[in-house]
Amino acid sequence: MSQTMTEPMHPKAQALLDAHVAHVVASLEPEMLRPRFVAGIREFLDSVETITLGQAVTPEQIKQTAHRYAIDMQFGAAIPELVGDIARRIYRHKTHDRTRLEELVPDAFIAELLDKSLELQTLYKALVRESVTNPIYSSVISDLLYGGIRDFVAGIRFPGSKSAAKMGRALQRRARPELGDELEEKLRSFIQKGTQTRLRASEKKFLAAVESDHFREVLLNFWDDNKHMKVARFREYVGKRDVEEFFVIGYEYFQHFRKTRFYRELIDAGIDTFFAKYGDVALRDILDDIGVTPEMMLAEAMQFAPPLISLLRERGLLEEAVRRGLVDFYRSDAVRAIVA
């Protein structure tokens, strides 16, 4: 049996443990870290040159992990509150007052995005068709036409300086009371039918306009006229409270969306695709393909490890942590048999 924590350790085992702890702590001195990490990274990359992704892990294991964190994980109450605080601080940040749209979105990107959008003929044809046949759209235009005609007629003056509106009211008083309402209803119906007919006929004109070089030029000119605008200008249209409420709506929707079968199947499809491409590829080659270089690994290790190790050393926790990781071995029956 192994020794318990209350049993005294063999003196030789204790001496070996102390020497081992001192060696590890010394190897973690700042001047020793870089060569240690360089050697460790090189040895790791050499060891994964012959191990494929499929040998190291299965798609099902990755899916289970992805589901745990992307789907099943319950976010604590502090997460939405924290993100809300971040959103509010970003909203108020002074960088919006000194950053122009053209600094964030280059002209070349706008042109490429516009050209690609205009290539989606099926999409924009459907949008135009839905727009011109939408009853709300036709109703708004009909109301505008009716109002224009009514105002035009009201402004016509006949001999004797009587306006058409006054003459209409006079005739209405002499005729049946419901005649005015009936006339208005017939006029509205006539305009509505005529508007729908003309809108359907205008679909081809809309499509021709969208496909023309002039339409592209108009949009690019609109960008040229507005690209110098500061990002802070958008605060005139979207307030701080709006941002907070949009965040709440988005967060609540994501909580619903990540529980759907659709979301789960998209995650699984992505993992399956990755394994179909890289399942038989060595891990070292995968790292090269995705752009992870030894220099990047070393840079990240040197950025985070030295400050953390220095903090543990200053607090007197480094040696304690190293000793805690080794003491069970030096209390084991195997070591006791060697040093007895």
Secondary structure, 3 states (H helix, E strand, C coil): CCCCCCCCCCHHHHHHHHHHHHHHHHHCCHHHHHHHHHHHHHHHHHHCCCCEHHHHCCHHHHHHHHHHHHHHCCCCCHHHHHHHHHHHHHHHCCHHHHCEHHHHCCHHHHHHHHHHHHHCHHHHHHHHHHHHHCHHHHHHHHHHHHHHHHHHHHHCEECCCEEHHHHHHHHHHHCCCCHHHHHHHHHHHHHHHHHHHHHHHCHHHHHHHHHCHHHHHHHHHHHHHHCCCEHHHHHHCCCHHHHHHHHHHHHHHHHHHCCCHHHHHHHHHHHHHHHHHHCCCEHHHHHHHCCCCHHHHHHHHHHHHHHHHHHHHHCCCHHHHHHHHHHHHHCCHHHHHHHC
